[in-house]
Amino acid sequence: MPRLRIHVQIEGLLSVHAVRAVWTALTAVPGVHHAEVSMKGAVLETDGPIDRPLLDACLDHAGVRVVNITVEKGSLPVL
């Protein structure tokens, strides 16, 4: 299955500590191979579609909320 790049717009990233908590939460989501988190949101590399309720629950635990999710067209090569 080709990998996907998913952009997650997140509300509540107000500090470096929040960014770290979100990174930790995202790496626990099954299928997420890489998470790049900044104050603007996150970019995920995944095996395929992610379980939205599980993603919401993990990020809620980190104290933030998903505003929008966008999946890039195409796929990433598996190296």
PDB file of N, CA, C and O in Angstrom:
ATOM      1  N   MET A   1       0.848  -1.179   0.000  1.00  0.00           N
ATOM      2  CA  MET A   1       0.000   0.000   0.000  1.00  0.00           C
ATOM      3  C   MET A   1       0.892   1.240   0.000  1.00  0.00           C
ATOM      4  O   MET A   1       1.849   1.302   0.772  1.00  0.00           O
ATOM      5  N   PRO A   2       0.604   2.217  -0.838  1.00  0.00           N
ATOM      6  CA  PRO A   2       1.440   3.425  -0.875  1.00  0.00           C
ATOM      7  C   PRO A   2       1.237   4.283   0.367  1.00  0.00           C
ATOM      8  O   PRO A   2       0.155   4.322   0.952  1.00  0.00           O
ATOM      9  N   ARG A   3       2.294   4.959   0.743  1.00  0.00           N
ATOM     10  CA  ARG A   3       2.196   5.859   1.893  1.00  0.00           C
ATOM     11  C   ARG A   3       1.497   7.145   1.498  1.00  0.00           C
ATOM     12  O   ARG A   3       1.539   7.569   0.343  1.00  0.00           O
ATOM     13  N   LEU A   4       0.852   7.757   2.482  1.00  0.00           N
ATOM     14  CA  LEU A   4       0.158   9.029   2.284  1.00  0.00           C
ATOM     15  C   LEU A   4       0.825  10.110   3.110  1.00  0.00           C
ATOM     16  O   LEU A   4       1.425   9.837   4.150  1.00  0.00           O
ATOM     17  N   ARG A   5       0.712  11.339   2.637  1.00  0.00           N
ATOM     18  CA  ARG A   5       1.136  12.497   3.425  1.00  0.00           C
ATOM     19  C   ARG A   5      -0.141  13.243   3.787  1.00  0.00           C
ATOM     20  O   ARG A   5      -0.889  13.683   2.914  1.00  0.00           O
ATOM     21  N   ILE A   6      -0.375  13.377   5.084  1.00  0.00           N
ATOM     22  CA  ILE A   6      -1.603  13.973   5.599  1.00  0.00           C
ATOM     23  C   ILE A   6      -1.252  15.234   6.392  1.00  0.00           C
ATOM     24  O   ILE A   6      -0.423  15.199   7.301  1.00  0.00           O
ATOM     25  N   HIS A   7      -1.901  16.349   6.031  1.00  0.00           N
ATOM     26  CA  HIS A   7      -1.715  17.621   6.733  1.00  0.00           C
ATOM     27  C   HIS A   7      -2.851  17.787   7.728  1.00  0.00           C
ATOM     28  O   HIS A   7      -4.023  17.688   7.367  1.00  0.00           O
ATOM     29  N   VAL A   8      -2.500  18.038   8.977  1.00  0.00           N
ATOM     30  CA  VAL A   8      -3.490  18.175  10.046  1.00  0.00           C
ATOM     31  C   VAL A   8      -3.385  19.581  10.621  1.00  0.00           C
ATOM     32  O   VAL A   8      -2.359  19.950  11.193  1.00  0.00           O
ATOM     33  N   GLN A   9      -4.447  20.361  10.466  1.00  0.00           N
ATOM     34  CA  GLN A   9      -4.504  21.696  11.066  1.00  0.00           C
ATOM     35  C   GLN A   9      -5.008  21.520  12.495  1.00  0.00           C
ATOM     36  O   GLN A   9      -6.053  20.913  12.728  1.00  0.00           O
ATOM     37  N   ILE A  10      -4.246  22.060  13.449  1.00  0.00           N
ATOM     38  CA  ILE A  10      -4.528  21.816  14.864  1.00  0.00           C
ATOM     39  C   ILE A  10      -4.723  23.139  15.597  1.00  0.00           C
ATOM     40  O   ILE A  10      -3.960  24.087  15.409  1.00  0.00           O
ATOM     41  N   GLU A  11      -5.745  23.186  16.424  1.00  0.00           N
ATOM     42  CA  GLU A  11      -6.017  24.356  17.264  1.00  0.00           C
ATOM     43  C   GLU A  11      -5.514  24.066  18.672  1.00  0.00           C
ATOM     44  O   GLU A  11      -5.775  22.996  19.221  1.00  0.00           O
ATOM     45  N   GLY A  12      -4.787  25.027  19.259  1.00  0.00           N
ATOM     46  CA  GLY A  12      -4.329  24.873  20.634  1.00  0.00           C
ATOM     47  C   GLY A  12      -2.833  24.692  20.768  1.00  0.00           C
ATOM     48  O   GLY A  12      -2.341  24.452  21.871  1.00  0.00           O
ATOM     49  N   LEU A  13      -2.090  24.800  19.665  1.00  0.00           N
ATOM     50  CA  LEU A  13      -0.630  24.694  19.726  1.00  0.00           C
ATOM     51  C   LEU A  13      -0.059  26.059  20.115  1.00  0.00           C
ATOM     52  O   LEU A  13       0.339  26.851  19.261  1.00  0.00           O
ATOM     53  N   LEU A  14      -0.031  26.307  21.404  1.00  0.00           N
ATOM     54  CA  LEU A  14       0.349  27.624  21.898  1.00  0.00           C
ATOM     55  C   LEU A  14       1.744  27.679  22.492  1.00  0.00           C
ATOM     56  O   LEU A  14       2.213  28.755  22.863  1.00  0.00           O
ATOM     57  N   SER A  15       2.420  26.531  22.589  1.00  0.00           N
ATOM     58  CA  SER A  15       3.753  26.517  23.186  1.00  0.00           C
ATOM     59  C   SER A  15       4.567  25.358  22.621  1.00  0.00           C
ATOM     60  O   SER A  15       4.037  24.459  21.968  1.00  0.00           O
ATOM     61  N   VAL A  16       5.859  25.404  22.889  1.00  0.00           N
ATOM     62  CA  VAL A  16       6.747  24.324  22.484  1.00  0.00           C
ATOM     63  C   VAL A  16       6.352  23.042  23.209  1.00  0.00           C
ATOM     64  O   VAL A  16       6.478  21.951  22.654  1.00  0.00           O
ATOM     65  N   HIS A  17       5.884  23.167  24.421  1.00  0.00           N
ATOM     66  CA  HIS A  17       5.463  21.990  25.184  1.00  0.00           C
ATOM     67  C   HIS A  17       4.251  21.322  24.525  1.00  0.00           C
ATOM     68  O   HIS A  17       4.150  20.095  24.502  1.00  0.00           O
ATOM     69  N   ALA A  18       3.335  22.133  23.992  1.00  0.00           N
ATOM     70  CA  ALA A  18       2.170  21.585  23.296  1.00  0.00           C
ATOM     71  C   ALA A  18       2.603  20.871  22.015  1.00  0.00           C
ATOM     72  O   ALA A  18       2.072  19.811  21.684  1.00  0.00           O
ATOM     73  N   VAL A  19       3.559  21.444  21.302  1.00  0.00           N
ATOM     74  CA  VAL A  19       4.076  20.814  20.084  1.00  0.00           C
ATOM     75  C   VAL A  19       4.664  19.447  20.418  1.00  0.00           C
ATOM     76  O   VAL A  19       4.411  18.471  19.711  1.00  0.00           O
ATOM     77  N   ARG A  20       5.431  19.375  21.470  1.00  0.00           N
ATOM     78  CA  ARG A  20       6.042  18.098  21.882  1.00  0.00           C
ATOM     79  C   ARG A  20       4.972  17.082  22.303  1.00  0.00           C
ATOM     80  O   ARG A  20       5.072  15.902  21.969  1.00  0.00           O
ATOM     81  N   ALA A  21       3.962  17.536  23.028  1.00  0.00           N
ATOM     82  CA  ALA A  21       2.880  16.640  23.451  1.00  0.00           C
ATOM     83  C   ALA A  21       2.114  16.103  22.239  1.00  0.00           C
ATOM     84  O   ALA A  21       1.728  14.935  22.220  1.00  0.00           O
ATOM     85  N   VAL A  22       1.896  16.940  21.241  1.00  0.00           N
ATOM     86  CA  VAL A  22       1.205  16.515  20.022  1.00  0.00           C
ATOM     87  C   VAL A  22       2.064  15.513  19.258  1.00  0.00           C
ATOM     88  O   VAL A  22       1.551  14.507  18.770  1.00  0.00           O
ATOM     89  N   TRP A  23       3.357  15.776  19.151  1.00  0.00           N
ATOM     90  CA  TRP A  23       4.255  14.839  18.469  1.00  0.00           C
ATOM     91  C   TRP A  23       4.207  13.471  19.152  1.00  0.00           C
ATOM     92  O   TRP A  23       4.111  12.440  18.485  1.00  0.00           O
ATOM     93  N   THR A  24       4.273  13.469  20.460  1.00  0.00           N
ATOM     94  CA  THR A  24       4.223  12.215  21.214  1.00  0.00           C
ATOM     95  C   THR A  24       2.895  11.496  20.973  1.00  0.00           C
ATOM     96  O   THR A  24       2.877  10.281  20.778  1.00  0.00           O
ATOM     97  N   ALA A  25       1.793  12.233  20.983  1.00  0.00           N
ATOM     98  CA  ALA A  25       0.477  11.632  20.761  1.00  0.00           C
ATOM     99  C   ALA A  25       0.362  11.064  19.347  1.00  0.00           C
ATOM    100  O   ALA A  25      -0.180   9.974  19.164  1.00  0.00           O
ATOM    101  N   LEU A  26       0.861  11.786  18.351  1.00  0.00           N
ATOM    102  CA  LEU A  26       0.740  11.339  16.966  1.00  0.00           C
ATOM    103  C   LEU A  26       1.573  10.100  16.680  1.00  0.00           C
ATOM    104  O   LEU A  26       1.160   9.248  15.893  1.00  0.00           O
ATOM    105  N   THR A  27       2.715   9.987  17.293  1.00  0.00           N
ATOM    106  CA  THR A  27       3.550   8.815  17.047  1.00  0.00           C
ATOM    107  C   THR A  27       2.947   7.546  17.656  1.00  0.00           C
ATOM    108  O   THR A  27       3.386   6.439  17.345  1.00  0.00           O
ATOM    109  N   ALA A  28       1.955   7.703  18.513  1.00  0.00           N
ATOM    110  CA  ALA A  28       1.275   6.547  19.110  1.00  0.00           C
ATOM    111  C   ALA A  28       0.114   6.054  18.250  1.00  0.00           C
ATOM    112  O   ALA A  28      -0.434   4.984  18.515  1.00  0.00           O
ATOM    113  N   VAL A  29      -0.273   6.822  17.218  1.00  0.00           N
ATOM    114  CA  VAL A  29      -1.389   6.437  16.358  1.00  0.00           C
ATOM    115  C   VAL A  29      -0.918   5.346  15.394  1.00  0.00           C
ATOM    116  O   VAL A  29       0.058   5.555  14.674  1.00  0.00           O
ATOM    117  N   PRO A  30      -1.584   4.191  15.361  1.00  0.00           N
ATOM    118  CA  PRO A  30      -1.175   3.109  14.453  1.00  0.00           C
ATOM    119  C   PRO A  30      -1.165   3.570  12.991  1.00  0.00           C
ATOM    120  O   PRO A  30      -2.095   4.229  12.527  1.00  0.00           O
ATOM    121  N   GLY A  31      -0.104   3.211  12.284  1.00  0.00           N
ATOM    122  CA  GLY A  31       0.017   3.571  10.875  1.00  0.00           C
ATOM    123  C   GLY A  31       0.802   4.836  10.617  1.00  0.00           C
ATOM    124  O   GLY A  31       1.179   5.099   9.475  1.00  0.00           O
ATOM    125  N   VAL A  32       1.063   5.634  11.651  1.00  0.00           N
ATOM    126  CA  VAL A  32       1.841   6.865  11.477  1.00  0.00           C
ATOM    127  C   VAL A  32       3.318   6.506  11.564  1.00  0.00           C
ATOM    128  O   VAL A  32       3.794   6.039  12.599  1.00  0.00           O
ATOM    129  N   HIS A  33       4.040   6.730  10.463  1.00  0.00           N
ATOM    130  CA  HIS A  33       5.470   6.428  10.431  1.00  0.00           C
ATOM    131  C   HIS A  33       6.318   7.629  10.811  1.00  0.00           C
ATOM    132  O   HIS A  33       7.402   7.477  11.373  1.00  0.00           O
ATOM    133  N   HIS A  34       5.827   8.820  10.505  1.00  0.00           N
ATOM    134  CA  HIS A  34       6.599  10.029  10.781  1.00  0.00           C
ATOM    135  C   HIS A  34       5.617  11.168  11.030  1.00  0.00           C
ATOM    136  O   HIS A  34       4.606  11.291  10.339  1.00  0.00           O
ATOM    137  N   ALA A  35       5.921  11.990  12.015  1.00  0.00           N
ATOM    138  CA  ALA A  35       5.098  13.163  12.307  1.00  0.00           C
ATOM    139  C   ALA A  35       6.010  14.369  12.450  1.00  0.00           C
ATOM    140  O   ALA A  35       6.961  14.361  13.231  1.00  0.00           O
ATOM    141  N   GLU A  36       5.704  15.398  11.687  1.00  0.00           N
ATOM    142  CA  GLU A  36       6.436  16.666  11.774  1.00  0.00           C
ATOM    143  C   GLU A  36       5.442  17.697  12.303  1.00  0.00           C
ATOM    144  O   GLU A  36       4.457  18.020  11.639  1.00  0.00           O
ATOM    145  N   VAL A  37       5.707  18.206  13.496  1.00  0.00           N
ATOM    146  CA  VAL A  37       4.751  19.088  14.163  1.00  0.00           C
ATOM    147  C   VAL A  37       5.382  20.462  14.354  1.00  0.00           C
ATOM    148  O   VAL A  37       6.540  20.577  14.757  1.00  0.00           O
ATOM    149  N   SER A  38       4.602  21.505  14.059  1.00  0.00           N
ATOM    150  CA  SER A  38       5.029  22.888  14.286  1.00  0.00           C
ATOM    151  C   SER A  38       3.858  23.630  14.936  1.00  0.00           C
ATOM    152  O   SER A  38       2.808  23.042  15.195  1.00  0.00           O
ATOM    153  N   MET A  39       4.045  24.896  15.191  1.00  0.00           N
ATOM    154  CA  MET A  39       2.981  25.686  15.807  1.00  0.00           C
ATOM    155  C   MET A  39       1.778  25.844  14.868  1.00  0.00           C
ATOM    156  O   MET A  39       0.701  26.249  15.306  1.00  0.00           O
ATOM    157  N   LYS A  40       1.954  25.530  13.589  1.00  0.00           N
ATOM    158  CA  LYS A  40       0.873  25.657  12.608  1.00  0.00           C
ATOM    159  C   LYS A  40       0.067  24.375  12.444  1.00  0.00           C
ATOM    160  O   LYS A  40      -1.062  24.416  11.955  1.00  0.00           O
ATOM    161  N   GLY A  41       0.628  23.240  12.844  1.00  0.00           N
ATOM    162  CA  GLY A  41      -0.068  21.972  12.674  1.00  0.00           C
ATOM    163  C   GLY A  41       0.914  20.836  12.511  1.00  0.00           C
ATOM    164  O   GLY A  41       2.042  20.901  12.998  1.00  0.00           O
ATOM    165  N   ALA A  42       0.476  19.780  11.817  1.00  0.00           N
ATOM    166  CA  ALA A  42       1.319  18.597  11.671  1.00  0.00           C
ATOM    167  C   ALA A  42       1.212  18.039  10.261  1.00  0.00           C
ATOM    168  O   ALA A  42       0.193  18.181   9.585  1.00  0.00           O
ATOM    169  N   VAL A  43       2.298  17.401   9.840  1.00  0.00           N
ATOM    170  CA  VAL A  43       2.316  16.658   8.593  1.00  0.00           C
ATOM    171  C   VAL A  43       2.681  15.225   8.962  1.00  0.00           C
ATOM    172  O   VAL A  43       3.700  14.974   9.605  1.00  0.00           O
ATOM    173  N   LEU A  44       1.832  14.294   8.545  1.00  0.00           N
ATOM    174  CA  LEU A  44       2.027  12.889   8.884  1.00  0.00           C
ATOM    175  C   LEU A  44       2.350  12.083   7.635  1.00  0.00           C
ATOM    176  O   LEU A  44       1.813  12.349   6.560  1.00  0.00           O
ATOM    177  N   GLU A  45       3.216  11.113   7.778  1.00  0.00           N
ATOM    178  CA  GLU A  45       3.422  10.113   6.741  1.00  0.00           C
ATOM    179  C   GLU A  45       2.842   8.821   7.303  1.00  0.00           C
ATOM    180  O   GLU A  45       3.260   8.340   8.356  1.00  0.00           O
ATOM    181  N   THR A  46       1.867   8.267   6.576  1.00  0.00           N
ATOM    182  CA  THR A  46       1.137   7.100   7.068  1.00  0.00           C
ATOM    183  C   THR A  46       1.089   5.988   6.031  1.00  0.00           C
ATOM    184  O   THR A  46       1.371   6.205   4.852  1.00  0.00           O
ATOM    185  N   ASP A  47       0.724   4.785   6.492  1.00  0.00           N
ATOM    186  CA  ASP A  47       0.532   3.644   5.600  1.00  0.00           C
ATOM    187  C   ASP A  47      -0.699   3.822   4.722  1.00  0.00           C
ATOM    188  O   ASP A  47      -0.753   3.307   3.605  1.00  0.00           O
ATOM    189  N   GLY A  48      -1.658   4.529   5.214  1.00  0.00           N
ATOM    190  CA  GLY A  48      -2.924   4.715   4.507  1.00  0.00           C
ATOM    191  C   GLY A  48      -3.801   5.626   5.340  1.00  0.00           C
ATOM    192  O   GLY A  48      -3.308   6.342   6.211  1.00  0.00           O
ATOM    193  N   PRO A  49      -5.087   5.605   5.082  1.00  0.00           N
ATOM    194  CA  PRO A  49      -5.998   6.442   5.876  1.00  0.00           C
ATOM    195  C   PRO A  49      -5.859   6.126   7.373  1.00  0.00           C
ATOM    196  O   PRO A  49      -5.640   4.979   7.761  1.00  0.00           O
ATOM    197  N   ILE A  50      -5.991   7.153   8.188  1.00  0.00           N
ATOM    198  CA  ILE A  50      -5.884   6.958   9.632  1.00  0.00           C
ATOM    199  C   ILE A  50      -7.272   6.964  10.260  1.00  0.00           C
ATOM    200  O   ILE A  50      -8.219   7.522   9.705  1.00  0.00           O
ATOM    201  N   ASP A  51      -7.370   6.346  11.404  1.00  0.00           N
ATOM    202  CA  ASP A  51      -8.626   6.260  12.145  1.00  0.00           C
ATOM    203  C   ASP A  51      -8.897   7.627  12.783  1.00  0.00           C
ATOM    204  O   ASP A  51      -8.251   7.999  13.763  1.00  0.00           O
ATOM    205  N   ARG A  52      -9.851   8.367  12.223  1.00  0.00           N
ATOM    206  CA  ARG A  52     -10.120   9.732  12.680  1.00  0.00           C
ATOM    207  C   ARG A  52     -10.536   9.794  14.155  1.00  0.00           C
ATOM    208  O   ARG A  52     -10.033  10.653  14.879  1.00  0.00           O
ATOM    209  N   PRO A  53     -11.431   8.923  14.629  1.00  0.00           N
ATOM    210  CA  PRO A  53     -11.783   8.991  16.054  1.00  0.00           C
ATOM    211  C   PRO A  53     -10.575   8.745  16.972  1.00  0.00           C
ATOM    212  O   PRO A  53     -10.458   9.369  18.026  1.00  0.00           O
ATOM    213  N   LEU A  54      -9.687   7.841  16.570  1.00  0.00           N
ATOM    214  CA  LEU A  54      -8.486   7.582  17.364  1.00  0.00           C
ATOM    215  C   LEU A  54      -7.549   8.786  17.334  1.00  0.00           C
ATOM    216  O   LEU A  54      -6.975   9.153  18.359  1.00  0.00           O
ATOM    217  N   LEU A  55      -7.392   9.402  16.157  1.00  0.00           N
ATOM    218  CA  LEU A  55      -6.572  10.613  16.041  1.00  0.00           C
ATOM    219  C   LEU A  55      -7.131  11.725  16.927  1.00  0.00           C
ATOM    220  O   LEU A  55      -6.386  12.375  17.661  1.00  0.00           O
ATOM    221  N   ASP A  56      -8.442  11.938  16.853  1.00  0.00           N
ATOM    222  CA  ASP A  56      -9.074  12.969  17.687  1.00  0.00           C
ATOM    223  C   ASP A  56      -8.873  12.687  19.175  1.00  0.00           C
ATOM    224  O   ASP A  56      -8.608  13.605  19.951  1.00  0.00           O
ATOM    225  N   ALA A  57      -8.997  11.431  19.571  1.00  0.00           N
ATOM    226  CA  ALA A  57      -8.835  11.059  20.982  1.00  0.00           C
ATOM    227  C   ALA A  57      -7.402  11.291  21.447  1.00  0.00           C
ATOM    228  O   ALA A  57      -7.184  11.808  22.543  1.00  0.00           O
ATOM    229  N   CYS A  58      -6.427  10.917  20.628  1.00  0.00           N
ATOM    230  CA  CYS A  58      -5.015  11.123  20.997  1.00  0.00           C
ATOM    231  C   CYS A  58      -4.685  12.602  21.134  1.00  0.00           C
ATOM    232  O   CYS A  58      -4.004  13.010  22.074  1.00  0.00           O
ATOM    233  N   LEU A  59      -5.170  13.401  20.192  1.00  0.00           N
ATOM    234  CA  LEU A  59      -4.874  14.833  20.249  1.00  0.00           C
ATOM    235  C   LEU A  59      -5.655  15.525  21.362  1.00  0.00           C
ATOM    236  O   LEU A  59      -5.168  16.489  21.952  1.00  0.00           O
ATOM    237  N   ASP A  60      -6.857  15.044  21.651  1.00  0.00           N
ATOM    238  CA  ASP A  60      -7.617  15.580  22.780  1.00  0.00           C
ATOM    239  C   ASP A  60      -6.859  15.334  24.083  1.00  0.00           C
ATOM    240  O   ASP A  60      -6.830  16.187  24.970  1.00  0.00           O
ATOM    241  N   HIS A  61      -6.254  14.167  24.183  1.00  0.00           N
ATOM    242  CA  HIS A  61      -5.449  13.839  25.367  1.00  0.00           C
ATOM    243  C   HIS A  61      -4.249  14.785  25.491  1.00  0.00           C
ATOM    244  O   HIS A  61      -3.799  15.085  26.597  1.00  0.00           O
ATOM    245  N   ALA A  62      -3.733  15.254  24.336  1.00  0.00           N
ATOM    246  CA  ALA A  62      -2.608  16.203  24.340  1.00  0.00           C
ATOM    247  C   ALA A  62      -3.074  17.637  24.570  1.00  0.00           C
ATOM    248  O   ALA A  62      -2.248  18.542  24.682  1.00  0.00           O
ATOM    249  N   GLY A  63      -4.386  17.854  24.641  1.00  0.00           N
ATOM    250  CA  GLY A  63      -4.920  19.184  24.951  1.00  0.00           C
ATOM    251  C   GLY A  63      -5.157  20.074  23.745  1.00  0.00           C
ATOM    252  O   GLY A  63      -5.248  21.293  23.886  1.00  0.00           O
ATOM    253  N   VAL A  64      -5.259  19.478  22.549  1.00  0.00           N
ATOM    254  CA  VAL A  64      -5.504  20.254  21.335  1.00  0.00           C
ATOM    255  C   VAL A  64      -6.663  19.643  20.562  1.00  0.00           C
ATOM    256  O   VAL A  64      -7.186  18.592  20.932  1.00  0.00           O
ATOM    257  N   ARG A  65      -7.063  20.325  19.469  1.00  0.00           N
ATOM    258  CA  ARG A  65      -8.216  19.877  18.695  1.00  0.00           C
ATOM    259  C   ARG A  65      -7.896  19.949  17.210  1.00  0.00           C
ATOM    260  O   ARG A  65      -7.272  20.906  16.749  1.00  0.00           O
ATOM    261  N   VAL A  66      -8.326  18.930  16.455  1.00  0.00           N
ATOM    262  CA  VAL A  66      -8.158  18.913  14.996  1.00  0.00           C
ATOM    263  C   VAL A  66      -9.176  19.862  14.380  1.00  0.00           C
ATOM    264  O   VAL A  66     -10.369  19.781  14.671  1.00  0.00           O
ATOM    265  N   VAL A  67      -8.693  20.768  13.521  1.00  0.00           N
ATOM    266  CA  VAL A  67      -9.564  21.700  12.821  1.00  0.00           C
ATOM    267  C   VAL A  67      -9.870  21.180  11.420  1.00  0.00           C
ATOM    268  O   VAL A  67     -11.012  21.235  10.965  1.00  0.00           O
ATOM    269  N   ASN A  68      -8.837  20.672  10.737  1.00  0.00           N
ATOM    270  CA  ASN A  68      -9.000  20.223   9.360  1.00  0.00           C
ATOM    271  C   ASN A  68      -7.932  19.190   9.026  1.00  0.00           C
ATOM    272  O   ASN A  68      -6.816  19.245   9.544  1.00  0.00           O
ATOM    273  N   ILE A  69      -8.284  18.250   8.157  1.00  0.00           N
ATOM    274  CA  ILE A  69      -7.328  17.259   7.668  1.00  0.00           C
ATOM    275  C   ILE A  69      -7.358  17.286   6.147  1.00  0.00           C
ATOM    276  O   ILE A  69      -8.426  17.255   5.536  1.00  0.00           O
ATOM    277  N   THR A  70      -6.163  17.344   5.538  1.00  0.00           N
ATOM    278  CA  THR A  70      -6.037  17.332   4.087  1.00  0.00           C
ATOM    279  C   THR A  70      -5.044  16.252   3.696  1.00  0.00           C
ATOM    280  O   THR A  70      -3.943  16.183   4.243  1.00  0.00           O
ATOM    281  N   VAL A  71      -5.435  15.410   2.751  1.00  0.00           N
ATOM    282  CA  VAL A  71      -4.552  14.356   2.253  1.00  0.00           C
ATOM    283  C   VAL A  71      -3.976  14.824   0.925  1.00  0.00           C
ATOM    284  O   VAL A  71      -4.716  15.224   0.026  1.00  0.00           O
ATOM    285  N   GLU A  72      -2.641  14.773   0.804  1.00  0.00           N
ATOM    286  CA  GLU A  72      -1.992  15.161  -0.452  1.00  0.00           C
ATOM    287  C   GLU A  72      -2.348  14.173  -1.542  1.00  0.00           C
ATOM    288  O   GLU A  72      -2.483  12.975  -1.291  1.00  0.00           O
ATOM    289  N   LYS A  73      -2.500  14.682  -2.755  1.00  0.00           N
ATOM    290  CA  LYS A  73      -2.733  13.822  -3.912  1.00  0.00           C
ATOM    291  C   LYS A  73      -1.451  13.058  -4.214  1.00  0.00           C
ATOM    292  O   LYS A  73      -0.355  13.567  -3.978  1.00  0.00           O
ATOM    293  N   GLY A  74      -1.576  11.859  -4.728  1.00  0.00           N
ATOM    294  CA  GLY A  74      -0.385  11.051  -5.041  1.00  0.00           C
ATOM    295  C   GLY A  74       0.046  10.265  -3.835  1.00  0.00           C
ATOM    296  O   GLY A  74      -0.670  10.179  -2.837  1.00  0.00           O
ATOM    297  N   SER A  75       1.232   9.688  -3.937  1.00  0.00           N
ATOM    298  CA  SER A  75       1.741   8.891  -2.831  1.00  0.00           C
ATOM    299  C   SER A  75       3.237   9.067  -2.715  1.00  0.00           C
ATOM    300  O   SER A  75       3.887   9.570  -3.631  1.00  0.00           O
ATOM    301  N   LEU A  76       3.776   8.656  -1.596  1.00  0.00           N
ATOM    302  CA  LEU A  76       5.206   8.718  -1.354  1.00  0.00           C
ATOM    303  C   LEU A  76       5.823   7.364  -1.678  1.00  0.00           C
ATOM    304  O   LEU A  76       5.210   6.328  -1.424  1.00  0.00           O
ATOM    305  N   PRO A  77       7.015   7.362  -2.230  1.00  0.00           N
ATOM    306  CA  PRO A  77       7.661   6.066  -2.486  1.00  0.00           C
ATOM    307  C   PRO A  77       8.086   5.418  -1.173  1.00  0.00           C
ATOM    308  O   PRO A  77       8.457   6.107  -0.223  1.00  0.00           O
ATOM    309  N   VAL A  78       8.029   4.110  -1.130  1.00  0.00           N
ATOM    310  CA  VAL A  78       8.490   3.364   0.029  1.00  0.00           C
ATOM    311  C   VAL A  78       9.967   3.056  -0.203  1.00  0.00           C
ATOM    312  O   VAL A  78      10.329   2.398  -1.178  1.00  0.00           O
ATOM    313  N   LEU A  79      10.803   3.533   0.692  1.00  0.00           N
ATOM    314  CA  LEU A  79      12.247   3.338   0.531  1.00  0.00           C
ATOM    315  C   LEU A  79      12.748   2.223   1.422  1.00  0.00           C
ATOM    316  O   LEU A  79      13.941   1.919   1.418  1.00  0.00           O
TER     317      LEU A  79
END
